[in-house]
Amino acid sequence: MVPKYLKKFAKIFPSPLLIFLVKIYFYSKKTGLFSWKKNNRIFDDKGVPYVNYEYVEGIYIGNQRNPVSISQEAFTIYEKFEKTKDEKSKKLLINNADWLVENSNNHNDYAILEYNFPWPVYDLEKPWRSAMAQGQAIQALIKADKISANKKYLETALSLLNSFYIEVKKGGVTYKDSENEWWYEEYASNKGKIPRVLNGMIFALLGINDFYKYTNNNNAKFLFEQGIRSLKKNLPKYDYENGYSFYDLLGRPSRKYHAVHVELMKKLFEITDEKIFRIYYEKWKDYDYFQNLPGLIVKEIKNS
């Protein structure tokens, strides 16, 4: 996020000077110069994280639970457990997986994880949902199932999977654009903007695919194929210029997520062997994000 003072400078300074100021700003962030901000994650006594968002676009969010952060904490712990097999890591993984189980809101045959804070970036009111959260929680629960005899982890993962059948307007995470093309939304709400975030869609697909590989569940296979068809159709819309990518369909540049997009294109090509993912991997992989970042930021500021 660009600090407000740089946006103010955009009205005063010419672009070359503004680019220089942006370079200083990002150098200070990279080196820690002028920075006293602490780690934004806080852990409870069970090792389950909160995220300290502080202020987002002028609105105080503070310490909040984020299902994606909790799932990713489970990923990290699982990697350690695979190497060490120590009981402490196992317990921490189970604690994070238990949080996902206990906070999955059941609706008959499907379950939803909710974000209980607003997200002003897209004008979302609480609670809102996330296909990325659903997909990554599925992956975390699969890892818990691998080290536990408790069936609740896989049962909850299946309930989370079923949420991909539910449209956003009905409290789910899916835009059914056609009979055969479904988009899984990272920032899903009945109110607010519809961003269609690229990386969130793909992370949701990876979670669905992992469930299919782990269980051979035909519903997971169907959901993955529906999503892949939608992604293939929409992917050209995320091509920015000169080998760069958009973060969403609202025109937000991908910034640090560009490198994520590149790796996700490679991953999807390996899974599907679909040519389009190889094409965009090759198109985007050589873009020098850090070299071009100041100019991109200035362009974004000027256009805001």
Protein Blocks (a to p, Z undefined) as FASTA:
>chain_A
ZZfklmmmmmmmcfklmmmmmmmmmmmmmnopaiabdcfbdcdfkopacddekjgehiaf
bjaddfklmmmmmmmmmmmmmmnopaklmmmmmmmmmmmmmmmccehjaccdddfbdcfk
nopacddddfklmmmmmmmmmmmmmmpcbfklmmmmmmmmmmmmpcfknopabdcfbfkl
ccddfbgcfedcdekpaklmmmmmmmmmmmmmmnopaklmmmmmmmmmmmmmmmmmmpgb
ehiacfblnopafklmmmmmmmmmmmmmmmnopaklmmmmmmmmmpcfklmmmmmmmmmm
mmZZ
